[in-house]
Amino acid sequence: MLWFFRRKSKEVKAKETKRKAPPPSKSKRPNWRVFDSDSEEESATRAPQQLRSSYTKRVADGVVRRCAQLEGGLFLDLKLYQVDDIKNVHPRKRHEKAVLALRFQADPDSPELTALQQLLHRCKSRFVEEGYFSLIS
């Protein structure tokens, strides 16, 4: 797929009457558009991107990743960390430090999600304080 960058041009017709020039744009970003080889019609008819299931494990020199095309009504995104690795890392950067990352699509009655329900039930029992309600804004 080829990408081309072209600057938007604004054609201004010169008129004989004196008018004030429009104020300069406050945006510091250049006014660029991206053109690719796909027409708008082709990109509008594409199917939405499917969720990719993967198992990623950090190893000494990088990561090992296994992918699978799975089906199901639920999608699990699970990450496991070493506490010492993420103590001083910003929450938005933590994913880079994951020892294990699992993205898994399955049906609600699958054995894997049944096991996850059991894990969640066991974990929830350790939270003894009463929960509180908060509005999502």
Residue, then its C-alpha position, 0 to 999 in steps of 0.5 A: m500500500l503506498w502512502f502519499f502526503r499532500r499539503k491541503s491548499k487553500e485557493v483564495k481569490a484576490k478581490e479588488t476590494k480591501r478586506k482584512a486578512p483572516p487571522p492566522s491559524k492557532s493550530k501549530r500542526p501543519n494542515w496535512r491529509v494522508f492519501d493512500s491507494d484505497s478509495e473511500e468506497e473500498s475502505a468503507t466496505r471493509a469488515p471491522q477488524q477482528l479481535r486477535s487472540s494471542y499469548t505473549k511471554r517475555v523472555a530474556d531477549g524479547v518476547v515470544r508471541r503465539c496467535a490464534q483466530l478464536e471465536g466467542g462472545l467475550f474477550l479477555d485481556l489479561k496481563l501479569y507483572q512482577v511487582d518490582d518491575i512496575k513499582n516506578v512505571h507510569p500506569r500507561k507504560r506498564h504493558e511494556k513490562a508484562v511478564l505474560a499477556l493473554r488476549f483470549q476470545a471465547d464463549p461465556d460457557s467455555p472451560e477457560l472462562t469457567a476457570l476464570q470465574q472461579l479465580l475471580h470468585r476466590c480473589k473477590s473473597r479477599f476484598v473484605e471492605e465494602g465497595y463503593f459506587s462511582l459514576i463513570s464520567 
